[in-house]
Amino acid sequence: MRFITEFRRSELAKGLISHIHRRSKTQARFMEFCGGHTVTIFRYGIRQVLPKTIDMVSGPGCPICVTATSDLDKAIALAQIPGVIIATFGDMLKVPGSHSSLQEVKADGAEVHTVYSTMDALKLAEENLTKSVVFLGIGFETTAPTIAASVLQAQDKKITNYYVLSLHKLCPPVIKAILDSGEVKLDGLICPGHVSAIIGSNPWEFIARDYGIPCVVSGFEPLDILQCVDMLVAQVENGESKVEIAYRRGVRPEGNQLALRLMEQVFEPCSAKWRGVGEVPNSGLKLRQEYQPFDAELAFDVTPSPTYEPKGCICGDILRGVKTPADCQLFGKACTPQYPVGPCMVSSEGACSAYYLYGGDFGG
């Protein structure tokens, strides 16, 4: 616990807050990309203690939330094929698709298993050789290497009933898409810690170089976030735009080369659909040709019903930083964690879930 409590010391937090207040003179809007950062910010009331010169908005850094409804419908359709077992992380169960959810089809008899790692899914395939196990590859660059490792292990052990539905997302391309849209003016970006632990800080250089926006990679404790904000404020006040790391215990500029090689061995970039953003080139991952026998897209012929988006849900706008949950007429009424309408209320890293659980200043 020592290394956690060190990043939650109130006297250090007070010092950082005072320093930010003294330093911040220019109005600035910062986006925290990562849903884990959003949870920390709301759980510890960080927005409320920052000066009025700083406006903070949440971004699309929740992999469950950004999964397109059409992709979720595909997973639900796969779950209803006789002899198919779906293996997925727990957050996906309650996310509403167009007409159902994985939780609902499981209640109707579909075999949907919650797993805690790709190795659990691989073990499930070994134990059910007469059935096909499809792992839902949901996540950013953080989870992709572990899924790549499971494919390589399945190949090595000749496990032929294991498949991956690759719905992975790559983060730098979607940030570029959001910046290019011009919908949200940003003066700083809090870059994701776990993603950057894999890819490093170098892939964010284009944001500072091409868009003139300061970037700082942050950890997930309250002092991490405050230090990150302090560093962003310093860049804004000094008229600088560069990429810095406020999470050096977890992130290096070059990233984790072993994990990157593993990911690049098995996957290659492809276009991907993002909820609220649309099709973004080179923002997804698909299995390379030599690993296509493990590709659920190719192994199963499924044609889901036409996609239906829930009426009144503004998850897409929230993920782009255009609106907040307070702007949604469903928030806290028709849409709650017990009865979610959209994925931002389902995931533990969703902005709506964080707003609902921790409240605070909805306006930023």
VOGU-3710 file (C-alpha; in Angstrom, 3 decimals, decimal comma):
1> mrfitefrrs> 0,000/0,000/0,000  2,953/2,329/0,557  3,405/3,089/-3,123  -0,313/3,879/-3,507  -0,679/6,118/-0,475  2,380/8,106/-1,509  0,398/9,332/-4,500  -2,591/10,312/-2,340  -0,888/12,475/0,284  -3,091/15,466/1,026
11> elakglishi> -0,243/17,855/1,872  1,378/17,243/-1,510  -1,978/17,634/-3,247  -2,563/20,982/-1,529  0,855/22,175/-2,617  0,227/21,209/-6,237  -3,225/22,803/-6,231  -1,796/26,074/-4,867  0,951/25,994/-7,476  -1,574/25,464/-10,287
21> hrrsktqarf> -3,697/28,381/-9,013  -0,696/30,698/-8,897  0,583/29,660/-12,307  -2,635/29,456/-14,352  -3,534/32,828/-15,912  -4,689/31,790/-19,392  -8,055/30,176/-20,066  -7,369/26,598/-21,179  -9,344/23,455/-21,945  -7,720/20,092/-21,249
31> mefcgghtvt> -9,064/16,707/-22,316  -8,333/13,554/-20,378  -8,425/10,828/-22,995  -8,512/7,829/-20,671  -11,602/6,616/-18,818  -9,385/5,615/-15,897  -8,314/9,241/-15,583  -11,958/10,351/-15,729  -12,779/8,110/-12,765  -9,850/9,470/-10,716
41> ifrygirqvl> -10,771/13,063/-11,547  -14,354/12,637/-10,370  -13,679/10,304/-7,483  -11,266/12,773/-5,893  -13,075/15,970/-6,904  -10,149/17,259/-8,951  -12,257/19,428/-11,252  -13,669/21,310/-8,283  -10,272/22,268/-6,861  -8,789/23,575/-10,109
51> pktidmvsgp> -8,889/27,298/-10,930  -11,694/28,686/-13,079  -9,175/29,238/-15,856  -9,064/25,482/-16,461  -11,901/23,641/-18,179  -11,692/19,868/-18,381  -13,551/17,550/-20,744  -13,591/13,781/-21,035  -12,514/11,971/-24,205  -13,104/8,618/-25,925
61> gcpicvtats> -10,722/6,554/-23,810  -13,169/3,844/-22,708  -12,831/0,768/-24,963  -16,231/-0,618/-23,993  -17,887/2,727/-24,704  -16,351/3,288/-28,139  -17,282/-0,166/-29,442  -19,758/0,474/-32,245  -23,273/-0,905/-31,871  -22,879/-2,780/-35,170
71> dldkaialaq> -19,822/-4,599/-33,787  -21,652/-5,440/-30,576  -24,586/-6,745/-32,626  -22,116/-9,005/-34,433  -20,881/-10,410/-31,118  -24,460/-11,005/-29,953  -25,259/-12,787/-33,225  -22,192/-15,005/-32,795  -23,349/-15,901/-29,285  -26,596/-17,274/-30,710
81> ipgviiatfg> -24,910/-19,740/-33,078  -25,250/-23,313/-31,718  -21,931/-24,673/-30,537  -20,319/-21,241/-30,052  -19,057/-20,067/-26,669  -18,412/-16,345/-26,268  -15,610/-15,397/-23,878  -15,562/-11,754/-22,831  -14,582/-9,335/-20,126  -17,454/-8,647/-17,732
91> dmlkvpgshs> -18,186/-5,036/-18,672  -19,410/-6,102/-22,107  -22,300/-8,182/-20,776  -24,676/-5,323/-20,005  -23,866/-3,060/-22,960  -27,093/-2,723/-24,981  -26,942/-3,704/-28,640  -29,597/-2,784/-31,164  -32,106/-5,352/-29,932  -30,491/-7,243/-27,059
101> slqevkadga> -27,318/-7,632/-25,009  -24,907/-10,446/-24,268  -26,462/-10,695/-20,815  -29,946/-11,130/-22,270  -28,963/-13,796/-24,805  -27,059/-15,585/-22,040  -30,262/-15,642/-19,998  -31,970/-17,159/-23,035  -29,458/-20,012/-23,171  -26,460/-18,712/-25,125
111> evhtvystmd> -23,064/-19,731/-23,755  -21,431/-16,472/-22,698  -18,548/-16,760/-20,249  -16,902/-13,946/-18,315  -13,111/-14,299/-18,313  -10,372/-12,277/-16,664  -7,641/-12,874/-19,233  -7,071/-14,252/-22,710  -5,463/-17,305/-21,121  -8,802/-18,048/-19,434
121> alklaeenlt> -10,433/-18,013/-22,862  -7,755/-20,282/-24,277  -8,274/-22,724/-21,404  -12,002/-22,641/-22,113  -11,264/-23,725/-25,692  -9,037/-26,580/-24,488  -11,798/-27,783/-22,177  -14,523/-27,602/-24,854  -12,937/-29,118/-27,948  -16,290/-29,913/-29,578
131> ksvvflgigf> -17,320/-26,249/-29,459  -15,919/-23,004/-30,863  -14,703/-20,417/-28,362  -14,772/-16,825/-29,604  -12,910/-14,252/-27,528  -14,152/-10,681/-27,929  -11,019/-8,638/-28,564  -12,145/-5,387/-26,958  -9,532/-2,876/-25,880  -6,812/-0,458/-26,862
141> ettaptiaas> -3,100/-1,075/-27,350  -2,997/-2,141/-23,700  -4,776/-5,468/-24,223  -3,779/-6,242/-27,820  -0,383/-7,824/-26,936  -1,998/-10,289/-24,535  -4,531/-11,300/-27,179  -1,716/-11,670/-29,708  0,036/-13,961/-27,227  -3,085/-16,123/-26,928
151> vlqaqdkkit> -3,233/-16,544/-30,708  0,423/-17,569/-30,832  -0,116/-20,036/-28,002  -3,197/-21,478/-29,687  -1,161/-21,958/-32,847  1,720/-23,535/-30,944  -0,581/-25,930/-29,059  -2,686/-26,624/-32,176  -5,905/-25,443/-30,537  -8,118/-25,122/-33,599
161> nyyvlslhkl> -11,390/-24,167/-31,891  -10,167/-20,808/-30,566  -11,111/-17,607/-32,388  -10,786/-13,864/-31,843  -13,320/-11,259/-32,888  -10,890/-8,372/-33,179  -12,590/-5,119/-32,197  -9,388/-3,486/-30,983  -8,890/0,252/-31,224  -5,703/2,300/-31,665
171> cppvikaild> -5,686/5,603/-29,811  -3,501/8,113/-31,742  -5,611/7,909/-34,948  -8,865/8,725/-33,157  -7,305/11,724/-31,405  -6,261/12,964/-34,841  -9,815/12,437/-36,102  -11,268/14,423/-33,184  -8,783/17,265/-33,659  -9,396/17,349/-37,403
181> sgevkldgli> -13,163/17,586/-36,856  -12,728/20,950/-35,142  -15,680/20,285/-32,830  -13,690/20,740/-29,646  -10,929/23,284/-29,151  -8,262/21,817/-26,895  -5,325/23,532/-25,234  -3,851/20,396/-23,703  -4,177/16,631/-23,680  -3,776/14,288/-20,722
191> cpghvsaiig> -2,431/11,255/-22,569  -3,420/7,758/-21,398  -1,037/6,012/-19,012  -1,691/2,339/-19,720  -1,766/2,796/-23,486  1,442/4,824/-23,323  3,071/2,103/-21,221  2,797/-0,025/-24,367  3,275/2,450/-27,228  5,415/5,009/-25,366
201> snpwefiard> 5,106/8,787/-25,506  6,634/9,197/-28,976  3,379/8,425/-30,870  1,819/11,558/-29,331  4,492/13,861/-30,796  2,350/14,669/-33,834  -0,222/16,388/-31,593  2,305/18,872/-30,229  4,092/19,261/-33,553  1,158/19,475/-35,993
211> ygipcvvsgf> -1,580/20,939/-33,804  0,421/22,971/-31,277  -1,314/21,229/-28,355  0,673/20,406/-25,190  0,612/16,728/-24,171  1,477/15,099/-20,856  1,237/11,373/-20,117  -0,326/10,820/-16,705  -0,619/8,050/-14,150  -3,862/7,256/-12,361
221> epldilqcvd> -3,497/8,521/-8,804  -4,704/11,982/-7,691  -1,167/13,373/-7,470  -0,430/12,018/-10,956  -3,360/13,959/-12,397  -2,483/17,154/-10,505  1,148/16,968/-11,588  0,000/16,427/-15,168  -2,301/19,481/-15,031  0,500/21,541/-13,519
231> mlvaqvenge> 2,815/20,548/-16,375  0,162/21,355/-18,983  -0,449/24,759/-17,399  3,289/25,471/-17,505  3,366/24,723/-21,240  0,304/26,902/-21,883  1,705/29,843/-19,925  5,126/29,504/-21,591  3,638/29,222/-25,077  5,097/25,736/-25,542
241> skveiayrrg> 3,736/22,567/-27,107  5,645/19,385/-26,415  5,141/15,869/-25,089  6,132/15,223/-21,484  5,785/12,255/-19,147  4,374/12,631/-15,644  4,252/8,847/-15,242  7,875/7,798/-15,570  7,420/4,829/-13,270  5,310/3,235/-16,007
251> vrpegnqlal> 6,092/4,923/-19,328  9,175/5,370/-21,486  9,319/7,372/-24,735  9,955/4,239/-26,818  7,298/2,152/-25,055  7,414/-1,578/-24,394  9,265/-2,956/-27,390  8,523/-6,602/-26,570  4,784/-5,940/-26,377  4,870/-3,884/-29,580
261> rlmeqvfepc> 6,694/-6,628/-31,482  4,179/-9,195/-30,243  1,257/-7,041/-31,319  2,782/-6,270/-34,714  3,591/-9,936/-35,330  -0,035/-11,019/-35,065  -2,032/-7,910/-36,028  -1,976/-5,263/-38,718  -3,798/-1,899/-38,766  -7,210/-1,578/-40,393
271> sakwrgvgev> -10,125/0,832/-40,414  -12,417/0,636/-37,394  -15,791/2,011/-36,360  -15,848/4,185/-33,246  -19,086/5,015/-31,492  -19,796/8,690/-32,014  -16,836/9,189/-34,326  -17,488/6,812/-37,205  -15,009/5,011/-39,421  -11,419/6,011/-38,631
281> pnsglklrqe> -8,643/4,784/-40,967  -5,877/2,665/-39,429  -7,463/2,845/-35,985  -8,237/-0,858/-35,608  -6,363/-4,152/-35,681  -7,064/-7,256/-37,736  -5,284/-10,595/-37,711  -2,514/-10,903/-40,278  -3,003/-13,390/-43,098  -0,960/-16,148/-41,468
291> yqpfdaelaf> -3,243/-16,038/-38,408  -6,575/-15,854/-40,244  -7,604/-19,388/-39,125  -8,217/-17,744/-35,717  -10,288/-14,874/-37,156  -13,927/-15,129/-36,058  -14,952/-12,690/-38,806  -13,837/-15,227/-41,416  -14,817/-18,405/-39,586  -18,490/-17,551/-39,018
301> dvtpsptyep> -21,051/-16,096/-41,364  -23,254/-13,771/-39,329  -25,544/-11,040/-40,604  -26,934/-9,026/-37,692  -30,176/-7,086/-38,005  -29,949/-3,407/-38,994  -28,262/-1,305/-36,338  -30,512/0,651/-33,998  -29,214/3,431/-31,756  -31,196/4,104/-28,564
311> kgcicgdilr> -33,322/7,227/-28,846  -32,069/10,119/-26,745  -28,654/8,565/-25,929  -25,788/11,032/-26,484  -22,887/8,704/-25,659  -21,296/9,533/-29,003  -21,271/13,275/-28,256  -19,870/12,624/-24,775  -17,068/10,450/-26,165  -16,030/13,252/-28,534
321> gvktpadcql> -15,968/15,774/-25,681  -18,762/17,794/-27,278  -21,232/17,242/-24,437  -21,260/16,006/-20,846  -23,658/13,547/-19,162  -25,451/16,538/-17,644  -26,577/17,440/-21,169  -28,357/14,102/-21,561  -32,073/14,030/-20,762  -31,826/10,317/-19,935
331> fgkactpqyp> -28,976/10,644/-17,439  -29,925/9,487/-13,934  -33,544/8,993/-15,016  -34,153/6,461/-17,772  -30,415/5,661/-17,817  -28,737/4,400/-14,623  -26,037/1,793/-13,889  -28,799/-0,686/-13,033  -30,696/0,035/-16,272  -28,209/1,533/-18,728
341> vgpcmvsseg> -29,340/2,893/-22,063  -25,846/3,507/-23,414  -22,371/2,033/-22,819  -21,024/5,148/-21,081  -23,238/4,214/-18,126  -22,207/0,538/-18,216  -18,430/0,562/-18,164  -16,596/1,276/-14,937  -14,499/3,718/-17,005  -17,455/5,353/-18,745
351> acsayylygg> -17,958/9,084/-18,264  -21,647/8,691/-17,399  -20,844/6,052/-14,790  -18,214/8,311/-13,199  -20,580/11,305/-13,176  -23,360/9,178/-11,685  -21,224/7,602/-8,946  -19,221/10,642/-7,894  -21,331/13,604/-8,969  -19,613/16,959/-8,766
361> dfgg> -19,418/19,803/-11,204  -21,040/18,493/-14,377  -20,126/21,579/-16,287  -16,400/20,917/-16,112
//
